[in-house]
Every structure is written in C-alpha cells, then in structure tokens.
C-alpha cells in the first residue's frame, strides 16, 4: 500500500491524518486482542486478569462488539407483541395501578425506586398511578416523580421490628397490606387491579402488552369464584412454588389471600424468605378459601445470569417485559461496568443522563447518603 507523502516546513515528510488514525486503531486492536478473550467472557476467570491498564468502558465495548458469536443465547424472545389502542391503554390505566415498597437504608440511599419507576414510564409506557409505601423520610422523594406517583409513609404499627428472624421479612410483609394502604387514598378509589413489583425489577417492554397477554392466557380479569392472587413460578421450584417479586391483585376479592399470606408470615417468624409462607398458604388453600395461581415465566420475566447474558441483551437491544436484575442471586455475577451500561440502555437514557451516572446498583443518592433507621 502506498502512502502519499506530505512535506512540512522543515522538509520532513509526515503521513496524512487518516494514516495516523488507522495506525493508532490497529495498535489498540492488537493490544486488546492480546487478552485471553475466553477469560474475559468467563466471569469465573476474570479475577485472574490484570485489567488495570484498560478502562472499564473500553473493555465493555470490546466485549460487546468483538465477542458477539460467543455470547450466551439463553435470554428468551419477547412475547408476541399485540397492538394496543389508545382507548385500551386509557381504560387499563384508569382501573390499574402499580404498587411498590421501598424500605430500609439501602433502598433509601440508593436509586432502585427511581430506576424502577423510570423504566415503567419509558419502556413500560405506563402513565397511570403508582403507589409507593416507604419508611424513608418524606423529603427523600419530594420533587422526584410525576404527579401520578403517590408516596405513602408506612405506619409504625405495621413494622414488626423484632418479630422475624430474617430482618427483611418485616418489610416484605407490606406486600400483604397493599389493599389496606390503597383504601386510605381517595385518589385511588377507581383502581380495581393492583400490579405489585419489587423495586429491583426493571420494566423493559410495554407493561400493558404483558398484562394483556397474561389475562388472555389465565383469564385473570374474567375469573369468578375462588378469590385469587397471581405470581410467577419461582426459579427454584424444588424449594418454593411461587415468587412474590411480581403479584397481580384484585382489590375487591384478593384480600382473603393476602390475609392468609400475612397470617402465615406472622405465625412462621423463623422463615427466611416470604416464599416459604406462600408455600404454607398453598398447602392450606381449601381452608383459606383462596388460591395462589402460578404463572409460567415464559418470556415475561428474566433473571440475567452474569456479564455474558447482559452483554448479549445490550448488543441485541432486546429487553424482556420484566427484568429481575439487582438483588437476585444471579445479579451478583454481574460486574459494575456491565450493570451500569445495561441499566442505562433499559432506561433509554440520553447522553446527558448517562454522564450523570445517577443510576446503577452502586449509586448512592447524595441527599440521603447518611440516612439510616
């Protein structure tokens, strides 16, 4: 290949700018490929690499664009997309609300709640009411959300501080009190259906599309007879029947199930997980006069398992309706750099928002960094 010479004032020749750029790019590629690619993709070996001289952002871009063929293909396809009319969407948002609970120091000091709600509004395309029950100071969320987000302070008498062996259970118990708290808010009187989400879940696709598909398969809104609540089946079916990270509740009929669940929680204080109390309700559903209905996970909910799966999702720009990404056991395998990139893509952040580094598991909300119970 011939490189045309260009003379400078001293008579020396200098290569044109394009040649310099090409040469620099070649050096970077050679340097990057010198890493053991299989070790980079294998989280179990990544700790043995010396990556101190490579920026996390450059390494992540290399993983995404250079290792596509080796990336895990275990992320399910999106559910069949059904068109939803504007009138259908308006009707759904008129009688349906999202319920969230945000408790404890970690939740108040972080931005999990903000991330969850932002994902609902953007990729979830849900503009309806969101009810949040929290023990954080009232000023924590002032001015943080739109007018359709209703922040409710948890009642002290509902927090059984010393009753449970596992500290988190006293907070998870609030899932059984959603109807009670909603009844205290006149603004929420028109709501008939409550969709509960754990705040470490991100919504990656239109929420009404998923709700519509689940209703079509399980006749949720047409079901008569035994009062019911609906949850996805647990990823560890040999141990737990259902997972309470996502719950569908009928405000008029599901109270029997929630009361039975709360009773099971209160009478088994040594249980480490709320799923265990759900098992008790299922075992005694005839005497409780309610039914816990298990939903097949299918394509609706994913638990991305490590960097490779998230990188594949980032590359393909494919997001499941619900992504249980943070506090699951699977999330512990995800590096901070990949997590931040993934969250930014799910939330559809613009360049300015990305540069703020406001969202991500490790982010601490500056105004509440010292808050604690």
One Martini backbone bead per residue (centre of mass of N, CA, C, O) as a GRO file, in nm:
protein
  373
    1UNK     BB    1   0.096   0.036   0.023
    2UNK     BB    2   0.051   0.375  -0.054
    3UNK     BB    3   0.193   0.669   0.098
    4UNK     BB    4   0.148   0.986   0.079
    5UNK     BB    5   0.335   1.266   0.082
    6UNK     BB    6   0.399   1.525   0.333
    7UNK     BB    7   0.521   1.845   0.365
    8UNK     BB    8   0.702   2.033   0.573
    9UNK     BB    9   0.888   2.304   0.659
   10UNK     BB   10   1.154   2.109   0.714
   11UNK     BB   11   1.113   1.862   0.485
   12UNK     BB   12   0.957   1.663   0.620
   13UNK     BB   13   0.771   1.380   0.648
   14UNK     BB   14   0.407   1.322   0.671
   15UNK     BB   15   0.148   1.158   0.747
   16UNK     BB   16  -0.160   1.136   0.715
   17UNK     BB   17  -0.423   1.135   0.932
   18UNK     BB   18  -0.552   0.860   0.849
   19UNK     BB   19  -0.297   0.691   0.905
   20UNK     BB   20  -0.276   0.751   1.205
   21UNK     BB   21  -0.551   0.642   1.290
   22UNK     BB   22  -0.514   0.355   1.181
   23UNK     BB   23  -0.266   0.283   1.350
   24UNK     BB   24  -0.394   0.326   1.629
   25UNK     BB   25  -0.619   0.119   1.594
   26UNK     BB   26  -0.435  -0.125   1.554
   27UNK     BB   27  -0.296  -0.115   1.831
   28UNK     BB   28  -0.555  -0.150   1.999
   29UNK     BB   29  -0.644  -0.422   1.885
   30UNK     BB   30  -0.390  -0.583   1.953
   31UNK     BB   31  -0.396  -0.526   2.257
   32UNK     BB   32  -0.680  -0.644   2.311
   33UNK     BB   33  -0.641  -0.937   2.183
   34UNK     BB   34  -0.421  -1.028   2.393
   35UNK     BB   35  -0.642  -1.112   2.540
   36UNK     BB   36  -0.828  -1.354   2.693
   37UNK     BB   37  -1.139  -1.395   2.579
   38UNK     BB   38  -1.240  -1.633   2.747
   39UNK     BB   39  -1.184  -1.491   3.021
   40UNK     BB   40  -1.361  -1.241   2.985
   41UNK     BB   41  -1.637  -1.409   2.958
   42UNK     BB   42  -1.537  -1.551   3.221
   43UNK     BB   43  -1.611  -1.479   3.544
   44UNK     BB   44  -1.427  -1.699   3.685
   45UNK     BB   45  -1.148  -1.566   3.539
   46UNK     BB   46  -1.134  -1.245   3.567
   47UNK     BB   47  -0.961  -1.218   3.837
   48UNK     BB   48  -0.676  -1.303   3.681
   49UNK     BB   49  -0.674  -1.036   3.546
   50UNK     BB   50  -0.490  -0.752   3.416
   51UNK     BB   51  -0.697  -0.444   3.392
   52UNK     BB   52  -0.563  -0.165   3.486
   53UNK     BB   53  -0.496  -0.044   3.177
   54UNK     BB   54  -0.809  -0.075   3.130
   55UNK     BB   55  -1.094   0.050   3.060
   56UNK     BB   56  -1.413  -0.042   3.123
   57UNK     BB   57  -1.542   0.076   2.866
   58UNK     BB   58  -1.350  -0.056   2.656
   59UNK     BB   59  -1.399  -0.347   2.745
   60UNK     BB   60  -1.702  -0.354   2.694
   61UNK     BB   61  -1.696  -0.286   2.392
   62UNK     BB   62  -1.534  -0.533   2.317
   63UNK     BB   63  -1.733  -0.747   2.412
   64UNK     BB   64  -1.974  -0.662   2.234
   65UNK     BB   65  -1.821  -0.645   1.934
   66UNK     BB   66  -1.615  -0.917   1.947
   67UNK     BB   67  -1.817  -1.151   2.111
   68UNK     BB   68  -2.093  -1.235   1.984
   69UNK     BB   69  -2.061  -1.551   1.916
   70UNK     BB   70  -2.015  -1.621   2.247
   71UNK     BB   71  -2.274  -1.543   2.346
   72UNK     BB   72  -2.534  -1.586   2.522
   73UNK     BB   73  -2.870  -1.755   2.435
   74UNK     BB   74  -3.079  -1.749   2.709
   75UNK     BB   75  -3.254  -1.529   2.613
   76UNK     BB   76  -3.558  -1.468   2.561
   77UNK     BB   77  -3.813  -1.393   2.385
   78UNK     BB   78  -4.047  -1.196   2.304
   79UNK     BB   79  -4.349  -1.142   2.328
   80UNK     BB   80  -4.615  -1.116   2.164
   81UNK     BB   81  -4.715  -0.838   1.987
   82UNK     BB   82  -4.983  -0.640   2.082
   83UNK     BB   83  -5.200  -0.428   1.993
   84UNK     BB   84  -5.267  -0.101   2.143
   85UNK     BB   85  -5.495   0.110   2.210
   86UNK     BB   86  -5.563   0.411   2.345
   87UNK     BB   87  -5.828   0.319   2.487
   88UNK     BB   88  -5.707   0.069   2.625
   89UNK     BB   89  -5.493   0.217   2.787
   90UNK     BB   90  -5.685   0.407   2.942
   91UNK     BB   91  -5.847   0.183   3.082
   92UNK     BB   92  -5.613   0.045   3.230
   93UNK     BB   93  -5.515   0.313   3.386
   94UNK     BB   94  -5.793   0.354   3.541
   95UNK     BB   95  -5.791   0.036   3.692
   96UNK     BB   96  -5.469   0.056   3.729
   97UNK     BB   97  -5.188  -0.024   3.950
   98UNK     BB   98  -4.880   0.040   4.090
   99UNK     BB   99  -4.685  -0.141   4.337
  100UNK     BB  100  -4.455  -0.028   4.595
  101UNK     BB  101  -4.159  -0.101   4.796
  102UNK     BB  102  -3.947   0.108   5.030
  103UNK     BB  103  -3.688  -0.024   5.235
  104UNK     BB  104  -3.442   0.095   5.402
  105UNK     BB  105  -3.125   0.206   5.361
  106UNK     BB  106  -3.057   0.109   5.074
  107UNK     BB  107  -3.305   0.225   4.928
  108UNK     BB  108  -3.274   0.528   5.021
  109UNK     BB  109  -2.963   0.555   4.917
  110UNK     BB  110  -3.068   0.479   4.652
  111UNK     BB  111  -3.216   0.412   4.295
  112UNK     BB  112  -3.430   0.186   4.255
  113UNK     BB  113  -3.699   0.335   4.243
  114UNK     BB  114  -3.635   0.525   4.010
  115UNK     BB  115  -3.574   0.305   3.802
  116UNK     BB  116  -3.843   0.160   3.802
  117UNK     BB  117  -4.023   0.404   3.722
  118UNK     BB  118  -3.872   0.483   3.463
  119UNK     BB  119  -3.926   0.214   3.318
  120UNK     BB  120  -4.234   0.240   3.320
  121UNK     BB  121  -4.247   0.511   3.154
  122UNK     BB  122  -4.086   0.421   2.912
  123UNK     BB  123  -4.084   0.112   2.821
  124UNK     BB  124  -4.368   0.065   2.970
  125UNK     BB  125  -4.582   0.296   2.907
  126UNK     BB  126  -4.672   0.393   3.202
  127UNK     BB  127  -4.912   0.661   3.326
  128UNK     BB  128  -5.018   0.579   3.585
  129UNK     BB  129  -5.056   0.470   3.891
  130UNK     BB  130  -4.823   0.500   4.178
  131UNK     BB  131  -4.759   0.308   4.469
  132UNK     BB  132  -4.571   0.406   4.766
  133UNK     BB  133  -4.413   0.228   5.027
  134UNK     BB  134  -4.243   0.391   5.309
  135UNK     BB  135  -3.966   0.473   5.556
  136UNK     BB  136  -3.884   0.724   5.446
  137UNK     BB  137  -3.840   1.030   5.432
  138UNK     BB  138  -4.042   1.253   5.283
  139UNK     BB  139  -3.804   1.422   5.142
  140UNK     BB  140  -3.669   1.208   4.959
  141UNK     BB  141  -3.917   1.231   4.714
  142UNK     BB  142  -3.920   1.521   4.657
  143UNK     BB  143  -3.952   1.596   4.319
  144UNK     BB  144  -3.898   1.306   4.168
  145UNK     BB  145  -4.196   1.286   4.060
  146UNK     BB  146  -4.484   1.253   3.936
  147UNK     BB  147  -4.829   1.297   4.009
  148UNK     BB  148  -4.881   0.965   3.984
  149UNK     BB  149  -4.700   0.951   4.240
  150UNK     BB  150  -4.761   0.782   4.552
  151UNK     BB  151  -4.658   0.863   4.876
  152UNK     BB  152  -4.634   0.634   5.157
  153UNK     BB  153  -4.634   0.608   5.492
  154UNK     BB  154  -4.542   0.394   5.711
  155UNK     BB  155  -4.671   0.229   5.971
  156UNK     BB  156  -4.549   0.148   6.271
  157UNK     BB  157  -4.753  -0.092   6.341
  158UNK     BB  158  -4.650  -0.257   6.067
  159UNK     BB  159  -4.362  -0.277   6.207
  160UNK     BB  160  -4.204  -0.578   6.300
  161UNK     BB  161  -3.905  -0.559   6.426
  162UNK     BB  162  -3.877  -0.838   6.643
  163UNK     BB  163  -4.025  -1.097   6.499
  164UNK     BB  164  -3.795  -1.170   6.289
  165UNK     BB  165  -3.519  -1.337   6.180
  166UNK     BB  166  -3.558  -1.187   5.912
  167UNK     BB  167  -3.547  -0.855   5.850
  168UNK     BB  168  -3.702  -0.837   5.563
  169UNK     BB  169  -3.990  -0.942   5.640
  170UNK     BB  170  -4.113  -0.677   5.760
  171UNK     BB  171  -4.133  -0.563   5.462
  172UNK     BB  172  -4.269  -0.789   5.290
  173UNK     BB  173  -4.543  -0.775   5.446
  174UNK     BB  174  -4.657  -0.526   5.274
  175UNK     BB  175  -4.780  -0.694   5.043
  176UNK     BB  176  -5.041  -0.763   5.232
  177UNK     BB  177  -5.122  -0.423   5.254
  178UNK     BB  178  -5.210  -0.279   4.988
  179UNK     BB  179  -5.517  -0.243   5.019
  180UNK     BB  180  -5.516  -0.081   5.283
  181UNK     BB  181  -5.355   0.164   5.171
  182UNK     BB  182  -5.540   0.228   4.931
  183UNK     BB  183  -5.800   0.293   5.109
  184UNK     BB  184  -5.655   0.578   5.213
  185UNK     BB  185  -5.690   0.673   4.894
  186UNK     BB  186  -5.914   0.839   4.709
  187UNK     BB  187  -5.755   0.853   4.433
  188UNK     BB  188  -5.776   0.513   4.429
  189UNK     BB  189  -6.076   0.414   4.399
  190UNK     BB  190  -6.082   0.315   4.083
  191UNK     BB  191  -5.910   0.082   4.163
  192UNK     BB  192  -5.889  -0.284   4.090
  193UNK     BB  193  -5.583  -0.324   3.993
  194UNK     BB  194  -5.281  -0.480   4.119
  195UNK     BB  195  -4.929  -0.421   4.047
  196UNK     BB  196  -4.664  -0.582   4.174
  197UNK     BB  197  -4.320  -0.462   4.245
  198UNK     BB  198  -4.009  -0.492   4.267
  199UNK     BB  199  -3.748  -0.249   4.270
  200UNK     BB  200  -3.539  -0.467   4.120
  201UNK     BB  201  -3.719  -0.405   3.874
  202UNK     BB  202  -3.736  -0.392   3.524
  203UNK     BB  203  -3.893  -0.233   3.249
  204UNK     BB  204  -3.869  -0.344   2.889
  205UNK     BB  205  -4.185  -0.322   2.821
  206UNK     BB  206  -4.497  -0.301   2.761
  207UNK     BB  207  -4.713  -0.354   3.017
  208UNK     BB  208  -4.991  -0.408   2.879
  209UNK     BB  209  -4.900  -0.645   2.703
  210UNK     BB  210  -4.850  -0.840   2.934
  211UNK     BB  211  -5.127  -0.819   3.076
  212UNK     BB  212  -5.289  -0.914   2.832
  213UNK     BB  213  -5.156  -1.193   2.796
  214UNK     BB  214  -5.219  -1.304   3.081
  215UNK     BB  215  -5.525  -1.272   3.063
  216UNK     BB  216  -5.566  -1.458   2.815
  217UNK     BB  217  -5.446  -1.721   2.952
  218UNK     BB  218  -5.587  -1.683   3.271
  219UNK     BB  219  -5.846  -1.512   3.308
  220UNK     BB  220  -5.819  -1.284   3.526
  221UNK     BB  221  -6.070  -1.078   3.454
  222UNK     BB  222  -6.280  -1.347   3.437
  223UNK     BB  223  -6.266  -1.452   3.717
  224UNK     BB  224  -6.447  -1.680   3.920
  225UNK     BB  225  -6.487  -1.726   4.264
  226UNK     BB  226  -6.204  -1.785   4.376
  227UNK     BB  227  -5.990  -1.615   4.532
  228UNK     BB  228  -5.700  -1.435   4.390
  229UNK     BB  229  -5.352  -1.470   4.313
  230UNK     BB  230  -5.059  -1.364   4.115
  231UNK     BB  231  -4.762  -1.557   4.023
  232UNK     BB  232  -4.462  -1.647   3.961
  233UNK     BB  233  -4.265  -1.890   3.925
  234UNK     BB  234  -4.005  -2.020   4.071
  235UNK     BB  235  -3.661  -2.076   4.002
  236UNK     BB  236  -3.699  -2.279   4.271
  237UNK     BB  237  -3.921  -2.535   4.266
  238UNK     BB  238  -3.809  -2.732   4.495
  239UNK     BB  239  -3.867  -2.499   4.722
  240UNK     BB  240  -4.059  -2.303   4.554
  241UNK     BB  241  -4.350  -2.207   4.398
  242UNK     BB  242  -4.335  -1.887   4.441
  243UNK     BB  243  -4.291  -1.542   4.333
  244UNK     BB  244  -4.314  -1.199   4.484
  245UNK     BB  245  -4.207  -0.981   4.264
  246UNK     BB  246  -4.492  -1.054   4.123
  247UNK     BB  247  -4.831  -0.916   4.148
  248UNK     BB  248  -5.179  -1.000   4.121
  249UNK     BB  249  -5.452  -0.783   4.228
  250UNK     BB  250  -5.772  -0.784   4.363
  251UNK     BB  251  -5.932  -0.549   4.546
  252UNK     BB  252  -6.215  -0.712   4.606
  253UNK     BB  253  -6.090  -1.042   4.644
  254UNK     BB  254  -5.772  -1.076   4.760
  255UNK     BB  255  -5.778  -1.047   5.077
  256UNK     BB  256  -5.780  -1.343   5.168
  257UNK     BB  257  -5.495  -1.407   5.066
  258UNK     BB  258  -5.340  -1.185   5.219
  259UNK     BB  259  -5.426  -1.272   5.502
  260UNK     BB  260  -5.307  -1.560   5.486
  261UNK     BB  261  -5.018  -1.470   5.430
  262UNK     BB  262  -4.977  -1.299   5.685
  263UNK     BB  263  -5.030  -1.527   5.885
  264UNK     BB  264  -4.792  -1.704   5.788
  265UNK     BB  265  -4.572  -1.501   5.857
  266UNK     BB  266  -4.641  -1.458   6.167
  267UNK     BB  267  -4.635  -1.790   6.232
  268UNK     BB  268  -4.328  -1.785   6.072
  269UNK     BB  269  -4.057  -1.617   6.189
  270UNK     BB  270  -3.813  -1.822   6.079
  271UNK     BB  271  -3.845  -1.748   5.803
  272UNK     BB  272  -3.635  -1.630   5.538
  273UNK     BB  273  -3.883  -1.635   5.331
  274UNK     BB  274  -4.182  -1.552   5.172
  275UNK     BB  275  -4.216  -1.817   5.008
  276UNK     BB  276  -4.272  -2.004   5.248
  277UNK     BB  277  -4.555  -1.881   5.315
  278UNK     BB  278  -4.681  -1.956   5.046
  279UNK     BB  279  -4.671  -2.258   5.082
  280UNK     BB  280  -4.874  -2.261   5.319
  281UNK     BB  281  -5.116  -2.152   5.162
  282UNK     BB  282  -5.128  -2.376   4.949
  283UNK     BB  283  -5.164  -2.615   5.154
  284UNK     BB  284  -5.436  -2.426   5.271
  285UNK     BB  285  -5.654  -2.329   5.051
  286UNK     BB  286  -5.925  -2.443   5.148
  287UNK     BB  287  -5.929  -2.293   5.433
  288UNK     BB  288  -5.869  -2.000   5.296
  289UNK     BB  289  -6.035  -1.941   5.033
  290UNK     BB  290  -5.781  -1.949   4.829
  291UNK     BB  291  -5.565  -1.866   4.536
  292UNK     BB  292  -5.245  -1.951   4.416
  293UNK     BB  293  -5.130  -1.844   4.107
  294UNK     BB  294  -4.928  -1.984   3.860
  295UNK     BB  295  -4.697  -1.838   3.643
  296UNK     BB  296  -4.548  -1.857   3.359
  297UNK     BB  297  -4.260  -1.717   3.263
  298UNK     BB  298  -4.125  -1.744   2.999
  299UNK     BB  299  -4.094  -1.409   2.851
  300UNK     BB  300  -4.152  -1.204   3.101
  301UNK     BB  301  -3.909  -1.318   3.287
  302UNK     BB  302  -3.577  -1.224   3.393
  303UNK     BB  303  -3.238  -1.363   3.501
  304UNK     BB  304  -2.963  -1.240   3.455
  305UNK     BB  305  -2.644  -1.441   3.413
  306UNK     BB  306  -2.426  -1.231   3.382
  307UNK     BB  307  -2.239  -1.070   3.151
  308UNK     BB  308  -2.301  -1.221   2.884
  309UNK     BB  309  -2.609  -1.183   2.884
  310UNK     BB  310  -2.610  -0.872   2.895
  311UNK     BB  311  -2.443  -0.822   2.641
  312UNK     BB  312  -2.642  -0.952   2.451
  313UNK     BB  313  -2.875  -0.758   2.511
  314UNK     BB  314  -2.730  -0.499   2.432
  315UNK     BB  315  -2.674  -0.578   2.137
  316UNK     BB  316  -2.988  -0.652   2.065
  317UNK     BB  317  -3.202  -0.473   2.210
  318UNK     BB  318  -3.332  -0.681   2.430
  319UNK     BB  319  -3.634  -0.674   2.633
  320UNK     BB  320  -3.799  -0.766   2.886
  321UNK     BB  321  -4.068  -0.685   3.065
  322UNK     BB  322  -3.907  -0.836   3.305
  323UNK     BB  323  -3.616  -0.745   3.519
  324UNK     BB  324  -3.430  -0.929   3.754
  325UNK     BB  325  -3.129  -0.760   3.844
  326UNK     BB  326  -3.024  -0.712   4.145
  327UNK     BB  327  -3.118  -0.898   4.425
  328UNK     BB  328  -3.025  -1.141   4.293
  329UNK     BB  329  -2.813  -1.407   4.264
  330UNK     BB  330  -2.734  -1.335   3.966
  331UNK     BB  331  -2.631  -1.034   4.000
  332UNK     BB  332  -2.352  -1.107   4.138
  333UNK     BB  333  -2.220  -1.171   3.836
  334UNK     BB  334  -2.218  -0.863   3.786
  335UNK     BB  335  -2.063  -0.605   3.672
  336UNK     BB  336  -2.064  -0.266   3.708
  337UNK     BB  337  -2.021  -0.189   3.408
  338UNK     BB  338  -2.248  -0.362   3.287
  339UNK     BB  339  -2.479  -0.261   3.461
  340UNK     BB  340  -2.475   0.038   3.376
  341UNK     BB  341  -2.521  -0.011   3.076
  342UNK     BB  342  -2.785  -0.167   3.098
  343UNK     BB  343  -2.957   0.039   3.252
  344UNK     BB  344  -2.928   0.268   3.044
  345UNK     BB  345  -3.074   0.110   2.817
  346UNK     BB  346  -3.343   0.047   2.954
  347UNK     BB  347  -3.391   0.364   3.026
  348UNK     BB  348  -3.313   0.538   2.782
  349UNK     BB  349  -3.065   0.714   2.798
  350UNK     BB  350  -2.907   0.986   2.754
  351UNK     BB  351  -2.605   1.130   2.747
  352UNK     BB  352  -2.651   1.313   2.993
  353UNK     BB  353  -2.761   1.090   3.186
  354UNK     BB  354  -2.514   0.904   3.171
  355UNK     BB  355  -2.305   1.120   3.287
  356UNK     BB  356  -2.438   1.121   3.582
  357UNK     BB  357  -2.453   0.840   3.724
  358UNK     BB  358  -2.740   0.773   3.879
  359UNK     BB  359  -2.751   0.474   3.778
  360UNK     BB  360  -2.724   0.193   3.989
  361UNK     BB  361  -2.640  -0.016   4.238
  362UNK     BB  362  -2.391   0.183   4.355
  363UNK     BB  363  -2.572   0.417   4.385
  364UNK     BB  364  -2.584   0.722   4.572
  365UNK     BB  365  -2.787   0.930   4.723
  366UNK     BB  366  -2.678   1.238   4.822
  367UNK     BB  367  -2.920   1.326   5.031
  368UNK     BB  368  -2.904   1.006   5.185
  369UNK     BB  369  -2.623   0.878   5.276
  370UNK     BB  370  -2.697   0.910   5.610
  371UNK     BB  371  -2.931   0.733   5.616
  372UNK     BB  372  -3.115   0.582   5.897
  373UNK     BB  373  -3.281   0.368   6.136
   0.00000   0.00000   0.00000
